[in-house]
Amino acid sequence: MRLRLSYPILFATVGVLWGPTLATSAGNAPAALSNETLVFSEDFATATALSPAIWFLEGTGVAEVKDGKVQLQETPDGVGAVLWLRQDAPDNFVLRFKVSFNSNKGIGVLFMAARGRDGSDALEPAIPRTGAYDEYIRGDLDSYSLSFHRYWPDGRNNPGSNLRRNSGFHLLDQALPDPCLKSKIVYAFEIRKSGPTLTVHINGAMTHEATDPGTWGNPLGAGKIGFRIRGDASCVMTLEDMRLYALP
């Protein structure tokens, strides 16, 4: 596992803050709506590496900044890598980012509202995680997860894009076909969480909408956001232009 360090950090106040805000240039991100308060912003355009004060890499992989974008990939014979934002997202949020893959030999997963099952910080597990998927979907971690660009390491497609509640791997919603099937295409995500309700838009089209029924415990609130890749070591997930907003 390798997290390359580090670049200057600029803190700024935007509206009413619930925590530190990293602000960088807005780039070509969509303008915030009047009810959205920016709490984290990073376009990576001027970064040379990731800061360990802001990001945490877990599992078997490499995360580094190249050409103003974050590239996340597994190491050979790895079991998965997750790049976590250390700052919690609030209960009600909008997350916007862009993602692409260089090949169809890997799968991406986004974790949201992640916390320990006992309410503890997701990045402080009692037993350190190795990056294996079962640790995230059936272990001591609660989260919502969204899988996309679902390919086995040999290039076989695993149909659909799934929105789930964990621990327990409970399906909340599925998009067929997967809205992120193609490699070398940049997909613009907007994920909105309002209490127990989650909606996902990709390239402007709604792909998922679900409300946590509370069947597996109370709906999840504030928590960590993390990006996971699993696949062949040659498969690179590229992230850019990230914005996190708090909603009332």
Buried (B, 14 or more C-beta within 10 A) or exposed (E): BEBBEBBEEEEEEBEEBBEBBBBBEBBEBEEBEEEBBBBBBBBBBEBBBBBEEBBBBBBBBBBBBBEBBBBBBBBEEBBBBBBBBBBBBBBBBBBBBBBBBBBBBBBBBBBBBBBBEEEEEBBEBEEEBBBBBEBBBEBBBBBBBBBBBBBBBEEEBEEBBBBBBBBEBBEBBBBEEBBBBEBEEEBBBBBBBBEBEBBBBBBEEEBBBBBBEEEBEEBBBBBBBBBBBBBBBEBBBBBBBBBBBBBE
